[in-house]
Amino acid sequence: MLLIWNRPGFTEELTEQDRTALFGEVDEIMKELTETGELVDGQALANPSQTMTVRQIDGSTEIVDGPFMESKEQFAGYLTVECDSPQRAAEIAARWPDVRYGGAMEVRPVMEQAGTEM
């Protein structure tokens, strides 16, 4: 799974030309992954302002509005890919345009039902 981390709203800071180019790159990568059969699934997430965080504190469940991460980056979406190797997944992640704008892509194996990856 490729987890997309970026700074919310960064695309609004780009020029229209840069924003169009960025979304064009995403479209190209998605088309390629679809054609190669590597794309399994993918979704963008809604604005972090619509987030709720659920925690257990002193035996009581607490639900609060917002993502309270200790970073400027927020989990923005994901791609699930089926690749021949972790290195191929990292190659795909390295091409994701958000990375050039201060974001990051986390490449993480998905645990199989047997859970042998633990």
Secondary structure, 3 states (H helix, E strand, C coil): CEEEEECCCHHHHCCHHHHHHHHHHHHHHHHHHHHHCCEEEEEECCCHHHCEEEEEECCEEEEEECCCCCCCCEEEEEEEECCCCHHHHHHHHHHCHHHHHCCEEEECCCCCCCCCCC
